[in-house]
């Protein structure tokens, strides 16, 4: 199936539909409008839920092999449209084309790999008089609420997990990035029965309408911690199952034995990928005092080499932040450099007018900024910037740096970098986060569960454990005679 990436519709019951009112997103690199998309009302939402409920009756009775075959055909279609979808992703999200292409490739990999996993059915007892079986059964209708930073791969993670376990799914893209996600649902038309995979575009009212709707059995939400708390409160009214993948403020601890020349390019990339707009990026960089000055010098030099601009241009690594809200938050953080008397060793300035950036681009561009050893109490350390703004901090005592790394309400990820793996594991085992890396960061796989501790989320996605969270736990006891 070849996609038209100029016209966009809701997908309800395998039919492309529009609405009386429409809206449009903005290309964050140019501030030019993207095409119109529907604004879903409660009427269209009810139609989609009814279709999903009807489809669930048959889809839930299909076998894993049947679902796997449909998913693999879908992944083939997604792969065939990688080039056009990557270009569309750059226009709507702002990330460079190379990073957009990588996201599409990851989405294909996620779809195919999730569909290879085996959801267990366990015989707990098998005696002459009794058999006890534990198994997982589909929940029903899943609402997938997708964020704007990685709208393709995060949507695919939710869609495939839902339908592979026998559920039907209604996806709600972010109002900032609705375009690729609507096309993901359009691609599914040729491979799934009506009502199994649907997508609804909307404004800020659609999310609350979904979380309050009694027809949903589960909401899988990825987004900010602030919004996640509202989602949880709303879902509690109807006792919906929830998975919340929320914000992060990941710390990376650099030990004094690392090879600076080898480590700096890896760490710098993992701090500034997607302009820092990833909950799993390194947000606080703790560097041992014995190498702090040399590491800082090489680190700043390397980051200076990142080219900033429109993601359609070759060799660009830093694109714009995605929207005005995020741009203004970045400006607010940059303003604290002067107000809090902080030291910027790179960047540190930003225009309050996104049309007058020093890059010459008329978009939401923020210069990569590195703050030199700011106080732990500063906003730049305590808050997640979600922009190319990074504090680097000195440490000398192991217990102290562990305490500082853990001193956050967030607990999504953390990493330790050292040639001494025993030392690295000793530090890593004391970090409070759902995902811990040694000598790497943001290395995730569809077969490995992913989730946060503390205010970074509830539940997990991906991996067998993630699949089971799209299911009900069921125990069956069978006796031979009544």
N, C-alpha and C positions, 0 to 999 in steps of 0.2 A: 504494500500500500504506500503510495507516494502522497506525502502530506502537503496541503496548501497551508502555508504559514503566514497568510495575509488576512484570513477571516477566522473568527473565533466564536465558539458556541458552547453552551452547556451540553453535556451528554446525559440524557435521561432515557433510560430503557432502550439504549442503543440508537436513539434518535438525536440528531443535532438540533438544538432548540435555542431560540433567542428569547429576550424579554422586552417588555415595553420600555424600560429604562436601561441605559447602558452607561459605561464609564470607560476610562482608559488609564493605563499606567504611563510611566515616564521613562524614557531612556536616560539613565542617570549620568551618562557621559556627555550627552548633548542637551538635556532638558527638553527634548522634543517629545511630543506625544506618541505613544505606541497605539495600535489599533483599538477600536472599541471592543468591550467584552460585556457580557450580561451582568445585570444586577439582580440576583435571585431574590424572589419574594417567598413568603411562607407557602404560597400556592405551589410554586415549583418544588420547594423542599418537600412538601407533602407528597407530591407526585413521585419524586425520586425515592422517598422512603417506602411508599406503597410498592413501587416496582422492585425495590431491593428485598422487601419482605416476601413478595411472591416468588422471586428468583431463588431465595434462600431455600425454599422447600425442596427444590430439585437439586440445586448446586451442592447443598450439604450432604446429599446422598451419593454424590460421585466419589470415585476412589482417588487416592493420592496420585496414582498413575495417570488417571484421566486429567486431573488438574495440572500435573507436571507437564504433560504433553501440550496443553493449552498455553501454559506459561512459557514454554520453550518456543512455541510458534510466535508468541507475543514478543519475546526477547529478540527473535530474528527480525521482526518488523522494526523494533526499536533500533537495532543495530543498523538496519538498512537506511534509516533516516537520521543517523548520527550527525552528519554534516549539516543538514538544514536545521535540526534542533539545536545544535551547538551555536550556530549563528543567531538563532532566535534567543537563546539563553543569554548570550552576550548583550543583545539589544535590550533585554528586559532587566537583567540583573546587574550588568556592568562588568563582570569578571572578564579577564582577557580570554580570547578565543581558545588559546591552548588549554587554559584551565576549564573552560566550558566543555571542550572536547573530552578532556579527561573525566569530567563528571558524567557525561553521557556514556563513556566506556565503562565507568564504574557501575552505572545503573544497569547496563546489560549484564555485567558480571554478577551484581547483586541478585538480579532476577533469576539467572540460571543457577546460582549456587544455593540460594534459599530453597529452591525447589528440589534440591538433592537431599535435603536433611530428612531424617526420620523422626516423626513424632512418636514417642514410645507408647506401647501398650504392655503393661507389666502384669504377669500372673503372680500374685502375692501368696496364694495358697492353692494347691491342687491336691486334695486328699480324696479318699474314697467317698467321703460324704459331702464335701464342699469344695467349691472353687471361688476364689476371690480375685477379681481383675480390676486393675486401675487403668483408666484410659482418659483420653481428652476428646471432647466433642465440641463442634463449632458453637460460637456464641450467638450469631445472628447477623445483625446489620452493624457494620463498623463505620464510624465517622473518622476520616483521616484529615487532620488539620495540619497543613504543610507550611513551613516558614519560607522566607524570601531569600535566604543566603545560599542554600543548596536545594532548590526546589525540585530538581529532577531525581537525584539519587535518594533523597529522603522520602519523596512521594513513592518511589518504586519500593523502598523498604517496607512501607506501610501497606501498599496495594498487594504486593506478592505475599507478605505474611498473612494478610487477611484472607485472600482467595485460596491460597494453598491449603489453609487449615479448614476450608469449607464455608467461610463466611462470604457475605457480599459487602461491598465497600462503596461509600460515597466520599469522594475527595473534595476538600475545600482548599484551593490554592490561596496563598497570600494575595491580598488586593494589590500589592506592589509587583508581584510576579505571577500573574495568572496564565501566561501564554503557553509555556511548555507543558504545564500540567493539564490544561484543557486538551492539548494534542496527545498527551499520554492516554487519556481516556478515549479519545477519538481513535487512536491506533488499536485499542482493545476491542472495538466493535466487531472486527473481523474474526476474533479469536475466542470470545466469551459470550454466553447467552445473554439476552437482554436483562438488564437489572443487576448483573453481577458486578460490573465496574462502571461507576458513574462519576461525573464531576460537575460541580456547581461553582460558578464564579459569583462573587458578591463584594459588598463593602464591609465595613466594620460590624454591621448588624448580623451578618450571616453566621459567624462563629457562635455567638450566644444563642441564636435560634436553634442551632444544631445541638449544643450541649444541653439545652432545656427540652428538646423534643423527646417525647416518650418512646418514639419508634427506634431510637438507637440503643443498641445493647452495649456498645463500647465506644469510647473516644480515645484515639491515639493522637496526642498533641505534641508537637515540637515547637518551641518558642521561648519567650522570656519567662523568667521566674515570676515576675509580676502578673503576667497574663495566665500563667499556669495555676496560680492560686485561685484566680477567678474561674478558670475551667473546672478545677476540682470542686469548688463550692457549688457551681451550677450543676455539675453531674451528680452531686450528692442528693439532689432533690428527687431523682428517679433511680438512685442506686446503680448508675451505669458503672461498668468496669472502666478503668482509665489506665493509660500509660502516659507519663509526663516526662519528656526529655527537655530539660530546661537549660538555663544559662550556666556558664562556667567562668572561672578565673584561674586557669591552669598555671601552676608553678612548675618551672624547670630548674633543677639544682645541678650546677656545673661544678664538678670536683676539680681539684688542683692538678690532677694527673692526666687530664685530657690532652689530646693532640689538637692544639688550637686551630691550626690550619685545616685540619680535617673536619673539626666539629662546627666551626663558625658557619660555613655555607649551609649545613644541614639545619642548624638551629635558626639561622636568620630566615630561611625559607619557611620554617614552621612557625615563625612569629608573624610573618607578613603575607602569607598566602591568602588569597581572596581579600586583600586589604585588611586582614585581621578580622574579617567578618565570619568567624567560625567559632562556635562555642568550645571547640577542642583545640584551638590554636594556643600556643604559649602566650600567656598574658603577663606573667611575672618571671623575670629571668634572674635567678640567684647565682652569682659567680664568686667562686672562692677568692678571698683577698690576695692570695699568693699569685694569682694570674689575672686579677681583675683589670689592671691597667692595660696589659698586653691584649687581653681578650677584647676589652672595650674598643681599643684602637682598631683592631682587625675587624671587629663586628661592624663598627660604624663605616669603615672603609668599604666593606662588602655591601651593606645596605645602600650606600650612596650609588652603587651600580645598578640598583633596581630602576628600570625605566617606568615612568608613570604616564598614563594617557588613556585614550580611547582604546578599549580592548580589541577593537577590530584591526588596530595597527600592529605590525610585526614587532616582536621583541618586548612588548609591554608586559610588565609583571604586576604593577600596581594600577588597578583600575579605580574608578570612583567608589565611594561608599554608595549604598544602593538608593537611599531616599533622603529627603530633607530632614526628617526627624533624626536620622542617624547622623547626618551632617551637622546639625545643630548641637547634638550631644557631644560630638567630637570637638566642636568649637568651644563648648563650655568647659571641657576638660583642658583644652589648650590654654584657655584663659587663666587656669589655676597656676600655670608656670610662673607668671608674673605675680599673681596675688599671693601664692604660697612660697615665692622666692626659690623656685626649683631651677635646676640647671639642665638645659637641653644641650646634648652633644651632637644632635642632628635634628633639623627641622625646628618645630616649636612655634611656628607661626601659621596662621590660617585666616582666610578672608571670611567675613560674615556674609559676603555676597558670592554665591557659587558661580556666578558668571564672570568673575574677574580673577580666576586662579592663575598663579604664576606659570602653570604648565601651558597656558594659552587655550585650554579647553574650557568650554562653557558648561561644565557639569559639577557634580558633587565631589570634587577632588580634595583630598587631605594629604599633605606632604608627610611621608614617613617621619616619625618623630621618636627619638630615643631620649629618655630622661635618666640622668646620671645620679644613681643612689638617692632617690627621694625618700622621705620618711615613710615608714610603714602605714602611718595614719593618713597619708595624703589620698585624695580621691583617685589619683592616677594609679595607686596600688590597690586600693580597696574596691574599686568599681571595674566592671568589665567594659573596656572602651568600645569594642566592636568596631574598631577603626585602626589604621596603622599607627598606633601610639603605644609605646612600650617602655615600662620602667626596668632598668637593670640595677641590681642591688648586690651589695657586698655581703659575704658571710665568712665566718672563720670557725665557729663552733658548730659541730654536727647537730647536737640537741637543739640549739637555738634556731638553726635554719629549718629544721623539721617543724618546730613550733610555729615559726613564721609562715611557712608554706601552708600549714594546717589552719592558720588563723583567718579563716574565711568562711562565710556561710555557704559558699559553693564547694562542691566536691565532685566535679566531673572527671577531670584527668590531672595527672602529674607525671613528671619524668625525672630520672636521675641519669647523669652522664659521667661515666668513669671507666678507666681501664680495669679497675679492680672490681670484678663482678661480685665478690663477697661483700665488699663495702657498699656497692650500689644496691644490692639486695637488702642489706641491713637498713639502709635509709629508706628504700622503696617500701619495705614492709611496714613502716611506721606512718606512711602518708595516707591521709583520709580522702580517698577518691574512688570512684567506681572503676576507673581505668588507669592502670599504672604501667608506665613504659620505662625500660632501661636502654639507654643509648639510642633512643628513637622517641617519637611523639606522633600522635595522630595516625598511628598505624592500626587500622581497624579492618575487620574482615566480616563478611556476612554470616560466617559460621561461628563467630564468637559473640557471646552476649554483650550488649552495650547498654550502660545505664549510669546514672549518677547517684552519689550519696548526698545527704543533707539537702540543701535547697536546689540542688541540680537535677532533681527528678525523683520520680516514683516508678518502680518497675523497670523492665528491660525490653529492648527490641533486639532483633537479629539472633542468630543461633537457635538451637532447639529450645532453650529457655524462653527466648523471645517469642517463638512460635506458640508455645503453650500459653502465653498470656493473651492470645487471641482465641482461647478455648475455655470451656468449662472443665473443671476436674470432675471426673465421675468414677465412682466405685461401684462395681457390680458383684453381687454375692449370689452364687448359684448353688442350690442344694438339690440333691438327686430325688428326694421324695417330699411331698407336701406335708 
